C-alpha cells in the first residue's frame, strides 16, 4: 500500500476523479454536522451511514490500487 501511495504522491499514477470525489465526500460527510442518521439520536446505530461512506471509499481505493498494480505488471 505504501508503494501505491508513494506512486500517487510522485504522480506516477493518476487517480480517477471518482476516487478523489469519494475520498473528499467521505471526509466531509464524516465531519459535517448534518447527518442522515444522527449519532446523538440513535447512538451507535448512527455510525452506519458513516461506515457506509468509508466502505465506498475503500472499494474505490482498492480499485485504484489494482489498476496501479496492473499497470506495473504490463510494463
PDB file of N, H, CA, C and O in Angstrom:
ATOM      1  N   UNK A   1       0.819  -1.189   0.000  1.00  0.00           N
ATOM      2  CA  UNK A   1       0.000   0.000   0.000  1.00  0.00           C
ATOM      3  C   UNK A   1       0.864   1.254   0.000  1.00  0.00           C
ATOM      4  O   UNK A   1       0.531   2.241  -0.655  1.00  0.00           O
ATOM      5  N   UNK A   2       1.979   1.217   0.738  1.00  0.00           N
ATOM      6  H   UNK A   2       2.250   0.415   1.270  1.00  0.00           H
ATOM      7  CA  UNK A   2       2.819   2.414   0.826  1.00  0.00           C
ATOM      8  C   UNK A   2       3.455   2.751  -0.518  1.00  0.00           C
ATOM      9  O   UNK A   2       3.627   3.923  -0.854  1.00  0.00           O
ATOM     10  N   UNK A   3       3.804   1.715  -1.289  1.00  0.00           N
ATOM     11  H   UNK A   3       3.664   0.763  -1.017  1.00  0.00           H
ATOM     12  CA  UNK A   3       4.367   1.974  -2.622  1.00  0.00           C
ATOM     13  C   UNK A   3       3.323   2.635  -3.521  1.00  0.00           C
ATOM     14  O   UNK A   3       3.644   3.517  -4.318  1.00  0.00           O
ATOM     15  N   UNK A   4       2.074   2.199  -3.384  1.00  0.00           N
ATOM     16  H   UNK A   4       1.813   1.483  -2.737  1.00  0.00           H
ATOM     17  CA  UNK A   4       0.999   2.794  -4.162  1.00  0.00           C
ATOM     18  C   UNK A   4       0.820   4.266  -3.794  1.00  0.00           C
ATOM     19  O   UNK A   4       0.719   5.120  -4.674  1.00  0.00           O
ATOM     20  N   UNK A   5       0.781   4.560  -2.503  1.00  0.00           N
ATOM     21  H   UNK A   5       0.863   3.866  -1.787  1.00  0.00           H
ATOM     22  CA  UNK A   5       0.624   5.959  -2.067  1.00  0.00           C
ATOM     23  C   UNK A   5       1.796   6.813  -2.523  1.00  0.00           C
ATOM     24  O   UNK A   5       1.615   7.976  -2.883  1.00  0.00           O
ATOM     25  N   UNK A   6       3.004   6.242  -2.512  1.00  0.00           N
ATOM     26  H   UNK A   6       3.151   5.297  -2.219  1.00  0.00           H
ATOM     27  CA  UNK A   6       4.174   6.981  -2.997  1.00  0.00           C
ATOM     28  C   UNK A   6       4.050   7.231  -4.501  1.00  0.00           C
ATOM     29  O   UNK A   6       4.417   8.303  -4.983  1.00  0.00           O
ATOM     30  N   UNK A   7       3.538   6.254  -5.237  1.00  0.00           N
ATOM     31  H   UNK A   7       3.240   5.383  -4.845  1.00  0.00           H
ATOM     32  CA  UNK A   7       3.353   6.433  -6.683  1.00  0.00           C
ATOM     33  C   UNK A   7       2.348   7.540  -6.958  1.00  0.00           C
ATOM     34  O   UNK A   7       2.524   8.316  -7.897  1.00  0.00           O
ATOM     35  N   UNK A   8       1.302   7.620  -6.156  1.00  0.00           N
ATOM     36  H   UNK A   8       1.159   6.989  -5.393  1.00  0.00           H
ATOM     37  CA  UNK A   8       0.318   8.690  -6.325  1.00  0.00           C
ATOM     38  C   UNK A   8       0.958  10.029  -5.982  1.00  0.00           C
ATOM     39  O   UNK A   8       0.786  11.009  -6.708  1.00  0.00           O
ATOM     40  N   UNK A   9       1.698  10.071  -4.872  1.00  0.00           N
ATOM     41  H   UNK A   9       1.837   9.276  -4.282  1.00  0.00           H
ATOM     42  CA  UNK A   9       2.351  11.312  -4.447  1.00  0.00           C
ATOM     43  C   UNK A   9       3.354  11.803  -5.490  1.00  0.00           C
ATOM     44  O   UNK A   9       3.432  12.997  -5.781  1.00  0.00           O
ATOM     45  N   UNK A  10       4.109  10.876  -6.041  1.00  0.00           N
ATOM     46  H   UNK A  10       4.046   9.906  -5.805  1.00  0.00           H
ATOM     47  CA  UNK A  10       5.122  11.226  -7.043  1.00  0.00           C
ATOM     48  C   UNK A  10       4.538  11.385  -8.443  1.00  0.00           C
ATOM     49  O   UNK A  10       5.276  11.577  -9.410  1.00  0.00           O
ATOM     50  N   UNK A  11       3.222  11.305  -8.548  1.00  0.00           N
ATOM     51  H   UNK A  11       2.623  11.149  -7.763  1.00  0.00           H
ATOM     52  CA  UNK A  11       2.490  11.457  -9.805  1.00  0.00           C
ATOM     53  C   UNK A  11       2.866  10.412 -10.858  1.00  0.00           C
ATOM     54  O   UNK A  11       2.861  10.679 -12.059  1.00  0.00           O
ATOM     55  N   UNK A  12       3.188   9.228 -10.370  1.00  0.00           N
ATOM     56  H   UNK A  12       3.193   9.011  -9.394  1.00  0.00           H
ATOM     57  CA  UNK A  12       3.458   8.115 -11.276  1.00  0.00           C
ATOM     58  C   UNK A  12       2.165   7.388 -11.639  1.00  0.00           C
ATOM     59  O   UNK A  12       2.117   6.620 -12.600  1.00  0.00           O
ATOM     60  N   UNK A  13       1.117   7.644 -10.854  1.00  0.00           N
ATOM     61  H   UNK A  13       1.156   8.269 -10.073  1.00  0.00           H
ATOM     62  CA  UNK A  13      -0.198   7.039 -11.111  1.00  0.00           C
ATOM     63  C   UNK A  13      -1.251   8.119 -10.966  1.00  0.00           C
ATOM     64  O   UNK A  13      -1.299   8.828  -9.960  1.00  0.00           O
ATOM     65  N   UNK A  14      -2.084   8.235 -11.969  1.00  0.00           N
ATOM     66  H   UNK A  14      -2.044   7.660 -12.786  1.00  0.00           H
ATOM     67  CA  UNK A  14      -3.196   9.203 -11.899  1.00  0.00           C
ATOM     68  C   UNK A  14      -4.409   8.521 -11.297  1.00  0.00           C
ATOM     69  O   UNK A  14      -4.870   7.489 -11.785  1.00  0.00           O
ATOM     70  N   UNK A  15      -4.913   9.112 -10.236  1.00  0.00           N
ATOM     71  H   UNK A  15      -4.539   9.950  -9.840  1.00  0.00           H
ATOM     72  CA  UNK A  15      -6.084   8.563  -9.550  1.00  0.00           C
ATOM     73  C   UNK A  15      -7.333   9.073 -10.261  1.00  0.00           C
ATOM     74  O   UNK A  15      -7.418  10.246 -10.625  1.00  0.00           O
ATOM     75  N   UNK A  16      -8.302   8.177 -10.454  1.00  0.00           N
ATOM     76  H   UNK A  16      -8.233   7.224 -10.158  1.00  0.00           H
ATOM     77  CA  UNK A  16      -9.551   8.532 -11.135  1.00  0.00           C
ATOM     78  C   UNK A  16     -10.300   9.597 -10.347  1.00  0.00           C
ATOM     79  O   UNK A  16     -10.245   9.641  -9.118  1.00  0.00           O
ATOM     80  N   UNK A  17     -10.991  10.440 -11.072  1.00  0.00           N
ATOM     81  H   UNK A  17     -11.036  10.404 -12.070  1.00  0.00           H
ATOM     82  CA  UNK A  17     -11.762  11.515 -10.447  1.00  0.00           C
ATOM     83  C   UNK A  17     -12.788  10.963  -9.461  1.00  0.00           C
ATOM     84  O   UNK A  17     -13.011  11.559  -8.408  1.00  0.00           O
ATOM     85  N   UNK A  18     -13.408   9.844  -9.786  1.00  0.00           N
ATOM     86  H   UNK A  18     -13.227   9.360 -10.641  1.00  0.00           H
ATOM     87  CA  UNK A  18     -14.416   9.268  -8.886  1.00  0.00           C
ATOM     88  C   UNK A  18     -13.812   8.878  -7.539  1.00  0.00           C
ATOM     89  O   UNK A  18     -14.490   8.961  -6.515  1.00  0.00           O
ATOM     90  N   UNK A  19     -12.552   8.456  -7.525  1.00  0.00           N
ATOM     91  H   UNK A  19     -12.002   8.389  -8.357  1.00  0.00           H
ATOM     92  CA  UNK A  19     -11.888   8.106  -6.271  1.00  0.00           C
ATOM     93  C   UNK A  19     -11.615   9.357  -5.449  1.00  0.00           C
ATOM     94  O   UNK A  19     -11.800   9.354  -4.232  1.00  0.00           O
ATOM     95  N   UNK A  20     -11.176  10.423  -6.104  1.00  0.00           N
ATOM     96  H   UNK A  20     -11.025  10.426  -7.093  1.00  0.00           H
ATOM     97  CA  UNK A  20     -10.957  11.691  -5.382  1.00  0.00           C
ATOM     98  C   UNK A  20     -12.267  12.207  -4.795  1.00  0.00           C
ATOM     99  O   UNK A  20     -12.315  12.640  -3.643  1.00  0.00           O
ATOM    100  N   UNK A  21     -13.314  12.157  -5.588  1.00  0.00           N
ATOM    101  H   UNK A  21     -13.274  11.805  -6.523  1.00  0.00           H
ATOM    102  CA  UNK A  21     -14.618  12.628  -5.111  1.00  0.00           C
ATOM    103  C   UNK A  21     -15.089  11.773  -3.936  1.00  0.00           C
ATOM    104  O   UNK A  21     -15.605  12.297  -2.949  1.00  0.00           O
ATOM    105  N   UNK A  22     -14.911  10.469  -4.043  1.00  0.00           N
ATOM    106  H   UNK A  22     -14.492  10.042  -4.845  1.00  0.00           H
ATOM    107  CA  UNK A  22     -15.303   9.572  -2.954  1.00  0.00           C
ATOM    108  C   UNK A  22     -14.530   9.844  -1.675  1.00  0.00           C
ATOM    109  O   UNK A  22     -15.100   9.819  -0.584  1.00  0.00           O
ATOM    110  N   UNK A  23     -13.236  10.105  -1.804  1.00  0.00           N
ATOM    111  H   UNK A  23     -12.773  10.125  -2.690  1.00  0.00           H
ATOM    112  CA  UNK A  23     -12.409  10.399  -0.630  1.00  0.00           C
ATOM    113  C   UNK A  23     -12.832  11.699   0.031  1.00  0.00           C
ATOM    114  O   UNK A  23     -12.983  11.762   1.252  1.00  0.00           O
ATOM    115  N   UNK A  24     -13.022  12.723  -0.765  1.00  0.00           N
ATOM    116  H   UNK A  24     -12.900  12.672  -1.757  1.00  0.00           H
ATOM    117  CA  UNK A  24     -13.431  14.026  -0.223  1.00  0.00           C
ATOM    118  C   UNK A  24     -14.816  13.919   0.393  1.00  0.00           C
ATOM    119  O   UNK A  24     -15.057  14.463   1.470  1.00  0.00           O
ATOM    120  N   UNK A  25     -15.726  13.228  -0.275  1.00  0.00           N
ATOM    121  H   UNK A  25     -15.530  12.787  -1.150  1.00  0.00           H
ATOM    122  CA  UNK A  25     -17.084  13.075   0.253  1.00  0.00           C
ATOM    123  C   UNK A  25     -17.079  12.313   1.574  1.00  0.00           C
ATOM    124  O   UNK A  25     -17.827  12.665   2.486  1.00  0.00           O
ATOM    125  N   UNK A  26     -16.252  11.278   1.695  1.00  0.00           N
ATOM    126  H   UNK A  26     -15.644  10.992   0.954  1.00  0.00           H
ATOM    127  CA  UNK A  26     -16.187  10.502   2.938  1.00  0.00           C
ATOM    128  C   UNK A  26     -15.710  11.363   4.094  1.00  0.00           C
ATOM    129  O   UNK A  26     -16.271  11.308   5.188  1.00  0.00           O
ATOM    130  N   UNK A  27     -14.677  12.157   3.855  1.00  0.00           N
ATOM    131  H   UNK A  27     -14.221  12.202   2.967  1.00  0.00           H
ATOM    132  CA  UNK A  27     -14.150  13.022   4.920  1.00  0.00           C
ATOM    133  C   UNK A  27     -15.159  14.098   5.297  1.00  0.00           C
ATOM    134  O   UNK A  27     -15.433  14.309   6.478  1.00  0.00           O
ATOM    135  N   UNK A  28     -15.709  14.773   4.303  1.00  0.00           N
ATOM    136  H   UNK A  28     -15.486  14.602   3.343  1.00  0.00           H
ATOM    137  CA  UNK A  28     -16.667  15.849   4.576  1.00  0.00           C
ATOM    138  C   UNK A  28     -17.902  15.303   5.278  1.00  0.00           C
ATOM    139  O   UNK A  28     -18.374  15.892   6.250  1.00  0.00           O
ATOM    140  N   UNK A  29     -18.425  14.190   4.798  1.00  0.00           N
ATOM    141  H   UNK A  29     -18.042  13.712   4.008  1.00  0.00           H
ATOM    142  CA  UNK A  29     -19.637  13.628   5.398  1.00  0.00           C
ATOM    143  C   UNK A  29     -19.393  13.193   6.842  1.00  0.00           C
ATOM    144  O   UNK A  29     -20.272  13.324   7.693  1.00  0.00           O
ATOM    145  N   UNK A  30     -18.196  12.676   7.112  1.00  0.00           N
ATOM    146  H   UNK A  30     -17.481  12.569   6.421  1.00  0.00           H
ATOM    147  CA  UNK A  30     -17.889  12.214   8.458  1.00  0.00           C
ATOM    148  C   UNK A  30     -17.798  13.377   9.447  1.00  0.00           C
ATOM    149  O   UNK A  30     -18.243  13.250  10.588  1.00  0.00           O
ATOM    150  N   UNK A  31     -17.231  14.503   9.025  1.00  0.00           N
ATOM    151  H   UNK A  31     -16.869  14.606   8.099  1.00  0.00           H
ATOM    152  CA  UNK A  31     -17.055  15.623   9.954  1.00  0.00           C
ATOM    153  C   UNK A  31     -18.180  16.648   9.889  1.00  0.00           C
ATOM    154  O   UNK A  31     -18.239  17.544  10.730  1.00  0.00           O
ATOM    155  N   UNK A  32     -19.064  16.538   8.918  1.00  0.00           N
ATOM    156  H   UNK A  32     -19.016  15.810   8.234  1.00  0.00           H
ATOM    157  CA  UNK A  32     -20.165  17.507   8.780  1.00  0.00           C
ATOM    158  C   UNK A  32     -21.162  17.337   9.925  1.00  0.00           C
ATOM    159  O   UNK A  32     -21.429  16.219  10.366  1.00  0.00           O
ATOM    160  N   UNK A  33     -21.702  18.448  10.397  1.00  0.00           N
ATOM    161  H   UNK A  33     -21.485  19.356  10.039  1.00  0.00           H
ATOM    162  CA  UNK A  33     -22.677  18.350  11.487  1.00  0.00           C
ATOM    163  C   UNK A  33     -24.035  17.804  11.031  1.00  0.00           C
ATOM    164  O   UNK A  33     -24.836  17.367  11.857  1.00  0.00           O
ATOM    165  N   UNK A  34     -24.290  17.828   9.730  1.00  0.00           N
ATOM    166  H   UNK A  34     -23.639  18.182   9.059  1.00  0.00           H
ATOM    167  CA  UNK A  34     -25.552  17.303   9.198  1.00  0.00           C
ATOM    168  C   UNK A  34     -25.330  15.831   8.838  1.00  0.00           C
ATOM    169  O   UNK A  34     -24.354  15.489   8.170  1.00  0.00           O
ATOM    170  N   UNK A  35     -26.232  14.977   9.280  1.00  0.00           N
ATOM    171  H   UNK A  35     -27.025  15.255   9.822  1.00  0.00           H
ATOM    172  CA  UNK A  35     -26.067  13.546   9.109  1.00  0.00           C
ATOM    173  C   UNK A  35     -27.403  12.916   8.746  1.00  0.00           C
ATOM    174  O   UNK A  35     -28.441  13.352   9.243  1.00  0.00           O
ATOM    175  N   UNK A  36     -27.397  11.900   7.890  1.00  0.00           N
ATOM    176  H   UNK A  36     -26.554  11.547   7.486  1.00  0.00           H
ATOM    177  CA  UNK A  36     -28.638  11.201   7.565  1.00  0.00           C
ATOM    178  C   UNK A  36     -29.177  10.440   8.774  1.00  0.00           C
ATOM    179  O   UNK A  36     -30.377  10.449   9.051  1.00  0.00           O
ATOM    180  N   UNK A  37     -28.264   9.783   9.486  1.00  0.00           N
ATOM    181  H   UNK A  37     -27.290   9.776   9.261  1.00  0.00           H
ATOM    182  CA  UNK A  37     -28.640   9.056  10.708  1.00  0.00           C
ATOM    183  C   UNK A  37     -27.811   9.655  11.845  1.00  0.00           C
ATOM    184  O   UNK A  37     -26.662   9.250  12.027  1.00  0.00           O
ATOM    185  N   UNK A  38     -28.344  10.593  12.610  1.00  0.00           N
ATOM    186  H   UNK A  38     -29.277  10.922  12.463  1.00  0.00           H
ATOM    187  CA  UNK A  38     -27.555  11.278  13.642  1.00  0.00           C
ATOM    188  C   UNK A  38     -27.188  10.363  14.810  1.00  0.00           C
ATOM    189  O   UNK A  38     -28.012   9.599  15.311  1.00  0.00           O
ATOM    190  N   UNK A  39     -25.928  10.467  15.223  1.00  0.00           N
ATOM    191  H   UNK A  39     -25.258  11.088  14.816  1.00  0.00           H
ATOM    192  CA  UNK A  39     -25.430   9.672  16.331  1.00  0.00           C
ATOM    193  C   UNK A  39     -26.066  10.092  17.656  1.00  0.00           C
ATOM    194  O   UNK A  39     -26.279   9.254  18.533  1.00  0.00           O
ATOM    195  N   UNK A  40     -26.369  11.373  17.807  1.00  0.00           N
ATOM    196  H   UNK A  40     -26.196  12.054  17.095  1.00  0.00           H
ATOM    197  CA  UNK A  40     -26.957  11.860  19.055  1.00  0.00           C
ATOM    198  C   UNK A  40     -28.335  11.263  19.311  1.00  0.00           C
ATOM    199  O   UNK A  40     -28.720  11.058  20.462  1.00  0.00           O
ATOM    200  N   UNK A  41     -29.076  10.984  18.245  1.00  0.00           N
ATOM    201  H   UNK A  41     -28.764  11.151  17.310  1.00  0.00           H
ATOM    202  CA  UNK A  41     -30.427  10.454  18.399  1.00  0.00           C
ATOM    203  C   UNK A  41     -30.416   8.926  18.506  1.00  0.00           C
ATOM    204  O   UNK A  41     -31.103   8.356  19.354  1.00  0.00           O
ATOM    205  N   UNK A  42     -29.647   8.276  17.657  1.00  0.00           N
ATOM    206  H   UNK A  42     -29.089   8.739  16.969  1.00  0.00           H
ATOM    207  CA  UNK A  42     -29.685   6.814  17.576  1.00  0.00           C
ATOM    208  C   UNK A  42     -28.471   6.116  18.172  1.00  0.00           C
ATOM    209  O   UNK A  42     -28.366   4.892  18.095  1.00  0.00           O
ATOM    210  N   UNK A  43     -27.560   6.865  18.761  1.00  0.00           N
ATOM    211  H   UNK A  43     -27.644   7.860  18.824  1.00  0.00           H
ATOM    212  CA  UNK A  43     -26.386   6.263  19.384  1.00  0.00           C
ATOM    213  C   UNK A  43     -25.497   5.564  18.368  1.00  0.00           C
ATOM    214  O   UNK A  43     -25.272   6.085  17.276  1.00  0.00           O
ATOM    215  N   UNK A  44     -24.991   4.387  18.720  1.00  0.00           N
ATOM    216  H   UNK A  44     -25.173   3.964  19.607  1.00  0.00           H
ATOM    217  CA  UNK A  44     -24.067   3.672  17.836  1.00  0.00           C
ATOM    218  C   UNK A  44     -24.650   3.360  16.454  1.00  0.00           C
ATOM    219  O   UNK A  44     -23.909   3.263  15.476  1.00  0.00           O
ATOM    220  N   UNK A  45     -25.958   3.206  16.374  1.00  0.00           N
ATOM    221  H   UNK A  45     -26.560   3.285  17.168  1.00  0.00           H
ATOM    222  CA  UNK A  45     -26.582   2.935  15.083  1.00  0.00           C
ATOM    223  C   UNK A  45     -26.378   4.102  14.112  1.00  0.00           C
ATOM    224  O   UNK A  45     -26.432   3.922  12.895  1.00  0.00           O
ATOM    225  N   UNK A  46     -26.145   5.283  14.652  1.00  0.00           N
ATOM    226  H   UNK A  46     -26.101   5.429  15.640  1.00  0.00           H
ATOM    227  CA  UNK A  46     -25.931   6.458  13.814  1.00  0.00           C
ATOM    228  C   UNK A  46     -24.640   6.418  13.018  1.00  0.00           C
ATOM    229  O   UNK A  46     -24.463   7.197  12.082  1.00  0.00           O
ATOM    230  N   UNK A  47     -23.736   5.517  13.380  1.00  0.00           N
ATOM    231  H   UNK A  47     -23.880   4.884  14.141  1.00  0.00           H
ATOM    232  CA  UNK A  47     -22.472   5.417  12.644  1.00  0.00           C
ATOM    233  C   UNK A  47     -22.584   4.568  11.378  1.00  0.00           C
ATOM    234  O   UNK A  47     -21.626   4.474  10.611  1.00  0.00           O
ATOM    235  N   UNK A  48     -23.735   3.956  11.155  1.00  0.00           N
ATOM    236  H   UNK A  48     -24.513   4.033  11.778  1.00  0.00           H
ATOM    237  CA  UNK A  48     -23.915   3.078   9.995  1.00  0.00           C
ATOM    238  C   UNK A  48     -23.711   3.839   8.695  1.00  0.00           C
ATOM    239  O   UNK A  48     -23.045   3.334   7.792  1.00  0.00           O
ATOM    240  N   UNK A  49     -24.264   5.036   8.577  1.00  0.00           N
ATOM    241  H   UNK A  49     -24.806   5.446   9.311  1.00  0.00           H
ATOM    242  CA  UNK A  49     -24.102   5.788   7.334  1.00  0.00           C
ATOM    243  C   UNK A  49     -22.657   6.251   7.144  1.00  0.00           C
ATOM    244  O   UNK A  49     -22.167   6.301   6.016  1.00  0.00           O
ATOM    245  N   UNK A  50     -21.972   6.590   8.242  1.00  0.00           N
ATOM    246  H   UNK A  50     -22.370   6.549   9.158  1.00  0.00           H
ATOM    247  CA  UNK A  50     -20.560   6.966   8.140  1.00  0.00           C
ATOM    248  C   UNK A  50     -19.718   5.784   7.675  1.00  0.00           C
ATOM    249  O   UNK A  50     -18.843   5.931   6.822  1.00  0.00           O
ATOM    250  N   UNK A  51     -19.987   4.622   8.239  1.00  0.00           N
ATOM    251  H   UNK A  51     -20.697   4.503   8.933  1.00  0.00           H
ATOM    252  CA  UNK A  51     -19.263   3.415   7.839  1.00  0.00           C
ATOM    253  C   UNK A  51     -19.545   3.094   6.373  1.00  0.00           C
ATOM    254  O   UNK A  51     -18.655   2.640   5.654  1.00  0.00           O
ATOM    255  N   UNK A  52     -20.765   3.328   5.937  1.00  0.00           N
ATOM    256  H   UNK A  52     -21.487   3.697   6.521  1.00  0.00           H
ATOM    257  CA  UNK A  52     -21.107   3.107   4.526  1.00  0.00           C
ATOM    258  C   UNK A  52     -20.290   3.983   3.594  1.00  0.00           C
ATOM    259  O   UNK A  52     -19.810   3.524   2.558  1.00  0.00           O
ATOM    260  N   UNK A  53     -20.134   5.249   3.966  1.00  0.00           N
ATOM    261  H   UNK A  53     -20.524   5.622   4.808  1.00  0.00           H
ATOM    262  CA  UNK A  53     -19.328   6.157   3.138  1.00  0.00           C
ATOM    263  C   UNK A  53     -17.878   5.691   3.077  1.00  0.00           C
ATOM    264  O   UNK A  53     -17.270   5.705   2.006  1.00  0.00           O
ATOM    265  N   UNK A  54     -17.322   5.281   4.206  1.00  0.00           N
ATOM    266  H   UNK A  54     -17.816   5.269   5.075  1.00  0.00           H
ATOM    267  CA  UNK A  54     -15.935   4.817   4.231  1.00  0.00           C
ATOM    268  C   UNK A  54     -15.785   3.491   3.489  1.00  0.00           C
ATOM    269  O   UNK A  54     -14.723   3.217   2.930  1.00  0.00           O
ATOM    270  N   UNK A  55     -16.825   2.671   3.476  1.00  0.00           N
ATOM    271  H   UNK A  55     -17.688   2.894   3.930  1.00  0.00           H
ATOM    272  CA  UNK A  55     -16.777   1.428   2.711  1.00  0.00           C
ATOM    273  C   UNK A  55     -16.724   1.720   1.218  1.00  0.00           C
ATOM    274  O   UNK A  55     -15.968   1.085   0.482  1.00  0.00           O
ATOM    275  N   UNK A  56     -17.516   2.667   0.780  1.00  0.00           N
ATOM    276  H   UNK A  56     -18.130   3.182   1.378  1.00  0.00           H
ATOM    277  CA  UNK A  56     -17.480   3.071  -0.632  1.00  0.00           C
ATOM    278  C   UNK A  56     -16.093   3.581  -0.994  1.00  0.00           C
ATOM    279  O   UNK A  56     -15.556   3.234  -2.046  1.00  0.00           O
ATOM    280  N   UNK A  57     -15.511   4.403  -0.128  1.00  0.00           N
ATOM    281  H   UNK A  57     -15.946   4.685   0.726  1.00  0.00           H
ATOM    282  CA  UNK A  57     -14.160   4.904  -0.386  1.00  0.00           C
ATOM    283  C   UNK A  57     -13.153   3.756  -0.432  1.00  0.00           C
ATOM    284  O   UNK A  57     -12.268   3.746  -1.287  1.00  0.00           O
ATOM    285  N   UNK A  58     -13.276   2.795   0.475  1.00  0.00           N
ATOM    286  H   UNK A  58     -13.995   2.803   1.170  1.00  0.00           H
ATOM    287  CA  UNK A  58     -12.343   1.656   0.497  1.00  0.00           C
ATOM    288  C   UNK A  58     -12.414   0.860  -0.799  1.00  0.00           C
ATOM    289  O   UNK A  58     -11.390   0.410  -1.312  1.00  0.00           O
ATOM    290  N   UNK A  59     -13.620   0.685  -1.329  1.00  0.00           N
ATOM    291  H   UNK A  59     -14.453   1.050  -0.913  1.00  0.00           H
ATOM    292  CA  UNK A  59     -13.781  -0.034  -2.597  1.00  0.00           C
ATOM    293  C   UNK A  59     -13.112   0.737  -3.740  1.00  0.00           C
ATOM    294  O   UNK A  59     -12.425   0.147  -4.573  1.00  0.00           O
ATOM    295  N   UNK A  60     -13.316   2.051  -3.775  1.00  0.00           N
ATOM    296  H   UNK A  60     -13.875   2.531  -3.098  1.00  0.00           H
ATOM    297  CA  UNK A  60     -12.692   2.870  -4.817  1.00  0.00           C
ATOM    298  C   UNK A  60     -11.171   2.859  -4.686  1.00  0.00           C
ATOM    299  O   UNK A  60     -10.463   2.787  -5.690  1.00  0.00           O
ATOM    300  N   UNK A  61     -10.669   2.930  -3.462  1.00  0.00           N
ATOM    301  H   UNK A  61     -11.244   2.989  -2.646  1.00  0.00           H
ATOM    302  CA  UNK A  61      -9.229   2.916  -3.217  1.00  0.00           C
ATOM    303  C   UNK A  61      -8.631   1.585  -3.678  1.00  0.00           C
ATOM    304  O   UNK A  61      -7.578   1.561  -4.315  1.00  0.00           O
ATOM    305  N   UNK A  62      -9.300   0.490  -3.357  1.00  0.00           N
ATOM    306  H   UNK A  62     -10.156   0.510  -2.840  1.00  0.00           H
ATOM    307  CA  UNK A  62      -8.829  -0.832  -3.761  1.00  0.00           C
ATOM    308  C   UNK A  62      -8.816  -0.951  -5.281  1.00  0.00           C
ATOM    309  O   UNK A  62      -7.889  -1.525  -5.853  1.00  0.00           O
ATOM    310  N   UNK A  63      -9.839  -0.412  -5.931  1.00  0.00           N
ATOM    311  H   UNK A  63     -10.592   0.054  -5.466  1.00  0.00           H
ATOM    312  CA  UNK A  63      -9.887  -0.436  -7.399  1.00  0.00           C
ATOM    313  C   UNK A  63      -8.690   0.315  -7.988  1.00  0.00           C
ATOM    314  O   UNK A  63      -8.067  -0.146  -8.945  1.00  0.00           O
ATOM    315  N   UNK A  64      -8.378   1.472  -7.408  1.00  0.00           N
ATOM    316  H   UNK A  64      -8.884   1.847  -6.630  1.00  0.00           H
ATOM    317  CA  UNK A  64      -7.233   2.247  -7.899  1.00  0.00           C
ATOM    318  C   UNK A  64      -5.925   1.497  -7.689  1.00  0.00           C
ATOM    319  O   UNK A  64      -5.050   1.497  -8.555  1.00  0.00           O
ATOM    320  N   UNK A  65      -5.803   0.862  -6.536  1.00  0.00           N
ATOM    321  H   UNK A  65      -6.513   0.862  -5.832  1.00  0.00           H
ATOM    322  CA  UNK A  65      -4.579   0.120  -6.261  1.00  0.00           C
ATOM    323  C   UNK A  65      -4.418  -1.040  -7.239  1.00  0.00           C
ATOM    324  O   UNK A  65      -3.304  -1.318  -7.684  1.00  0.00           O
ATOM    325  N   UNK A  66      -5.499  -1.711  -7.574  1.00  0.00           N
ATOM    326  H   UNK A  66      -6.403  -1.485  -7.212  1.00  0.00           H
ATOM    327  CA  UNK A  66      -5.436  -2.803  -8.555  1.00  0.00           C
ATOM    328  C   UNK A  66      -5.097  -2.285  -9.947  1.00  0.00           C
ATOM    329  O   UNK A  66      -4.363  -2.937 -10.689  1.00  0.00           O
ATOM    330  N   UNK A  67      -5.629  -1.111 -10.312  1.00  0.00           N
ATOM    331  H   UNK A  67      -6.226  -0.581  -9.709  1.00  0.00           H
ATOM    332  CA  UNK A  67      -5.285  -0.503 -11.604  1.00  0.00           C
ATOM    333  C   UNK A  67      -3.792  -0.220 -11.655  1.00  0.00           C
ATOM    334  O   UNK A  67      -3.144  -0.460 -12.674  1.00  0.00           O
ATOM    335  N   UNK A  68      -3.250   0.290 -10.559  1.00  0.00           N
ATOM    336  H   UNK A  68      -3.776   0.486  -9.732  1.00  0.00           H
ATOM    337  CA  UNK A  68      -1.818   0.602 -10.484  1.00  0.00           C
ATOM    338  C   UNK A  68      -0.986  -0.672 -10.612  1.00  0.00           C
ATOM    339  O   UNK A  68       0.005  -0.703 -11.343  1.00  0.00           O
ATOM    340  N   UNK A  69      -1.392  -1.719  -9.900  1.00  0.00           N
ATOM    341  H   UNK A  69      -2.196  -1.693  -9.306  1.00  0.00           H
ATOM    342  CA  UNK A  69      -0.658  -2.995  -9.972  1.00  0.00           C
ATOM    343  C   UNK A  69      -0.722  -3.594 -11.372  1.00  0.00           C
ATOM    344  O   UNK A  69       0.256  -4.171 -11.847  1.00  0.00           O
ATOM    345  N   UNK A  70      -1.868  -3.460 -12.034  1.00  0.00           N
ATOM    346  H   UNK A  70      -2.663  -2.991 -11.649  1.00  0.00           H
ATOM    347  CA  UNK A  70      -1.992  -3.964 -13.399  1.00  0.00           C
ATOM    348  C   UNK A  70      -1.073  -3.194 -14.337  1.00  0.00           C
ATOM    349  O   UNK A  70      -0.495  -3.768 -15.260  1.00  0.00           O
ATOM    350  N   UNK A  71      -0.939  -1.897 -14.098  1.00  0.00           N
ATOM    351  H   UNK A  71      -1.408  -1.430 -13.349  1.00  0.00           H
ATOM    352  CA  UNK A  71      -0.033  -1.088 -14.904  1.00  0.00           C
ATOM    353  C   UNK A  71       1.418  -1.505 -14.709  1.00  0.00           C
ATOM    354  O   UNK A  71       2.202  -1.506 -15.658  1.00  0.00           O
ATOM    355  N   UNK A  72       1.774  -1.858 -13.480  1.00  0.00           N
ATOM    356  H   UNK A  72       1.137  -1.857 -12.709  1.00  0.00           H
ATOM    357  CA  UNK A  72       3.141  -2.334 -13.218  1.00  0.00           C
ATOM    358  C   UNK A  72       3.400  -3.662 -13.898  1.00  0.00           C
ATOM    359  O   UNK A  72       4.482  -3.891 -14.438  1.00  0.00           O
ATOM    360  N   UNK A  73       2.406  -4.539 -13.874  1.00  0.00           N
ATOM    361  H   UNK A  73       1.527  -4.353 -13.435  1.00  0.00           H
ATOM    362  CA  UNK A  73       2.565  -5.864 -14.466  1.00  0.00           C
ATOM    363  C   UNK A  73       2.698  -5.792 -15.991  1.00  0.00           C
ATOM    364  O   UNK A  73       3.357  -6.637 -16.597  1.00  0.00           O
ATOM    365  N   UNK A  74       2.081  -4.797 -16.600  1.00  0.00           N
ATOM    366  H   UNK A  74       1.546  -4.111 -16.107  1.00  0.00           H
ATOM    367  CA  UNK A  74       2.123  -4.701 -18.052  1.00  0.00           C
ATOM    368  C   UNK A  74       3.401  -4.051 -18.572  1.00  0.00           C
ATOM    369  O   UNK A  74       3.652  -4.042 -19.777  1.00  0.00           O
ATOM    370  N   UNK A  75       4.192  -3.517 -17.679  1.00  0.00           N
ATOM    371  H   UNK A  75       3.988  -3.524 -16.700  1.00  0.00           H
ATOM    372  CA  UNK A  75       5.448  -2.863 -18.113  1.00  0.00           C
ATOM    373  C   UNK A  75       6.562  -3.837 -18.278  1.00  0.00           C
ATOM    374  O   UNK A  75       7.674  -3.448 -18.635  1.00  0.00           O
TER     375      UNK A  75
END
